[in-house]
Amino acid sequence: MLYLGLGANLGNKRDNLLQAVALISERVGRIVCLSRFYETEPWGYDSSNTYLNAALGVETSLSPLEVLSITQAIERELGRQKKSMNREYSDRPIDIDLLLMDDLVVQTDVLTLPHSLMHERLFVLEPLVEIAPTVIHPVLQQSVCAIYNALVKSQSTSLCQ
């Protein structure tokens, strides 16, 4: 199973996500599960535009690099002008990230699987835990639920010391 993270913070965000889901279904494979949409604050940069984020599970026979090529083409079709480079983020009409694919571990110049920052991002983990709580991260050897709970715990501040 392939798990993708979706985000949009420009234009009609809900429509952008729904269009991306439809195109993924046409070109990547059968969508097995889709989380609800979560409104979140930008991560890694300042913007007045909030995001809508979601996660979906897809059955596909494609390789990770084939999926990456297709999802990048979908992003361009839906108006994305540039990819984030060197952790310099900006507003975008759509962002599609490959999060996990079975127990694959891939490290190339263009793709890292599992996604290298997913364990640091609540906006990725919250929708992912909704649809795949028991899926095991093949590098961290923890369930998505355990990773999510650890991140929530690390980011919460206690009112008593």
N, C-alpha and C positions, 0 to 999 in steps of 0.2 A: 504494500500500500504506500502510496505517495501522499505526503501531507504538504500543503501549500499554505502560506500566509498571505493574506491580501490586505492592502491598505489604500486609502484615498483621502486626500484632504483639499482637493481643488475641484471646482465644478460641482455637478450633481453627484455627490459622493456615493449615494445609494445606487443610483443608476450605473455609475462607473463599476462598482463592485458586481452588480447583477450582470452587466455586459461581460465583464471578465469571466465570471462563472460560466456563462453561456458559451463563450469562446473556448474556455478550457474543456468543457464538456464535448464540444465539437471536435477539438484538435488533439487533446491529450488523452482522454479516456472517460470512463463512466464515473460520475461523481457519486460516491457512496454516502458521504455525510458533509453537511455544511453547518457551521456554527451560526449563531445569531450574530448580528452586527454590534460591535462595541464602539462607543465613542471614547476616544482617548486623546491625550495631549501629545504634541510632537515630542519625539525622543531624540536627543543628541543635537538639537538646534532650537532656536527661538522662532516661533511663528504664531500669528493670531488665528490660524486655521487649525481647528481640531480635525482629527482623523476619524474615519470609520474603519475598523479592522475586523477581519474574519479569518477563519481557518476552514480548509476543506480537505477531505480525503478522496483520493482518486485512484481507481484501478486503471493501470496502464501497462502496456507492453513496451513502452518507449524507454530508452536509456535516459539517465539523468541529464546528459548533455543535449540530447534531443529535446527533452522537456524544457531545459533552459533556453534553447534557441526559440522554441515556440512561445514560451511565456514572454520573452523579451520582444518578440514580434507583436504579441498581443498588447503589451505595454505601449509600444510605438503607435499601434493602430488607435489606441484609446487616448493618445495625446501626450504620452510621456516623451520629453525631449532629451533627457540625459539621465544616465545612471549615477548613483552616488558613488563617489570614488574616495578612497582614503578616509572614510568616515566623515565626509563632508556631505551633509544631508540638506535637502531643500524640499519645498512643497511640490506635490505631484498629483496628477489626476488618478494615477494607479501605480501600485507597486505590487509585484508578485514575487514572493520569495519561496524557494524550495527549502523546506524545513527538515524533513526526514523522508527517507525512502527505504522501507523495510529495515534491514540491519546494515545497509551500505555505509561505508566510510569512504569518502572521496575527497581528495585534496589536489586540486589543479590550480592553474593560474586564473581560471575563470569560474570555478565552482568549488565550494566546500560543503560537504554533507557529512553529518548533520550541520545545519546552519550554525556558523561559528558564534553568533551572539544570541541565539534564541533563549538560552538559559539566563540571560540578563534582562530580558524584555517581557514585562508583564503584558504588554499589548499583543505579544505573540502567544505567550503561554495561556492567558485567560481564555481566548477562543479555542486554542488547541486542547486544553484540558476538558473543555465541554464535549469534544467529539472523540478524544483519544486519551483518556486519563491513564490507561494501563499500558500504553505503548512505551517500550523501553528505549531510551536514548542509547545508541550503540557505543558511544564513547564514555559517557558519564555512568552508564550501567544503572540508571535510575529511571523510574517511570516518569512520564510527563507530570503526573499529579505530584509526585515527590519533589520534582524540580520546581514546580509552581509553588508548592507550600513553602519550600526553603526560601524562595525569592520573596514571597509575601512576608515571611517572618523576618528576613534580613532588612526589608524596607520599612517595616512598621516601627513606630517609635512608641515607647512605653510612656504612659502618663506618670508613672511612679518610678523612682530611681532606686 
